[in-house]
Amino acid sequence: MIILGVDPGTRRTGAGLISVDGSRYALLHFEILRLESSLTLPEKLVRIYRSLGEIIRRWRPDVLALENVFYGRDVQALVKIGEARACAMLAAEENGVPVAEYPPARVKESVSGNGRATKEQVQSMVKRLLDLKSLPAADGSDALAVALCHAHCCKTQKLYSDLKSSAAPPLAASGLRQAG
């Protein structure tokens, strides 16, 4: 499975691709799209949309993973992040790639074991999980963390469905009668 994690922003958007094979992860690609402050917001959004569309067409990920917007004090920043997220979703939808969303605390917990982990702790775990030689930049690390979170959640869902399907059949289906 190939997962594209995206950390959207109107100044920098991180995009990280990983491949997952069982319990092994491999970094395929990551980049940070830096958006000049001289650009208008619509120009930035078009760049995000086009850049992510190019990455999707080039790498053909199975899914695009994003963090949900979290509550913050700066409402304008939240709106801009939401607009950048919409560009990522639109690029994915237009290219037939499903989108998965995760709360920030779940991403941190999935990668580091702590839902309140610092950026540095998340970076360190991303480095370890992907066997990188150095720490990735913060925006790249966040994008890779979301991709890793999706990989972990898929494994958990598969384990759960495997357990459900291998459970003992109900008494009525087994031909046994319940005492009563």
Secondary structure as the mmCIF struct_conf table of DSSP 4:
data_model
#
loop_
_struct_conf.conf_type_id
_struct_conf.id
_struct_conf.beg_label_comp_id
_struct_conf.beg_label_asym_id
_struct_conf.beg_label_seq_id
_struct_conf.end_label_comp_id
_struct_conf.end_label_asym_id
_struct_conf.end_label_seq_id
STRN STRN1 ILE A 2 ASP A 7
BEND BEND1 THR A 10 ARG A 11
STRN STRN2 ARG A 12 ASP A 21
TURN_TY1_P TURN_TY1_P1 GLY A 22 SER A 23
STRN STRN3 ARG A 24 ARG A 34
TURN_TY1_P TURN_TY1_P2 SER A 37 SER A 38
BEND BEND2 LEU A 39 LEU A 39
HELX_RH_AL_P HELX_RH_AL_P1 LEU A 41 TRP A 59
BEND BEND3 ASP A 62 ASP A 62
STRN STRN4 VAL A 63 GLU A 67
HELX_LH_PP_P HELX_LH_PP_P1 ASN A 68 VAL A 69
BEND BEND4 ARG A 73 ARG A 73
HELX_RH_AL_P HELX_RH_AL_P2 VAL A 75 GLU A 94
TURN_TY1_P TURN_TY1_P3 ASN A 95 GLY A 96
STRN STRN5 VAL A 99 TYR A 102
HELX_RH_AL_P HELX_RH_AL_P3 PRO A 104 SER A 112
BEND BEND5 GLY A 113 GLY A 113
TURN_TY1_P TURN_TY1_P4 GLY A 115 ARG A 116
HELX_RH_AL_P HELX_RH_AL_P4 LYS A 119 LEU A 129
TURN_TY1_P TURN_TY1_P5 LEU A 130 ASP A 131
BEND BEND6 LYS A 133 SER A 134
HELX_LH_PP_P HELX_LH_PP_P2 LEU A 135 ALA A 137
HELX_RH_AL_P HELX_RH_AL_P5 ALA A 138 SER A 165
TURN_TY1_P TURN_TY1_P6 SER A 166 SER A 166
BEND BEND7 ALA A 167 ALA A 167
HELX_LH_PP_P HELX_LH_PP_P3 ALA A 168 PRO A 170
HELX_RH_AL_P HELX_RH_AL_P6 LEU A 171 SER A 174
TURN_TY1_P TURN_TY1_P7 GLY A 175 GLY A 175
HELX_LH_PP_P HELX_LH_PP_P4 LEU A 176 ALA A 179
#
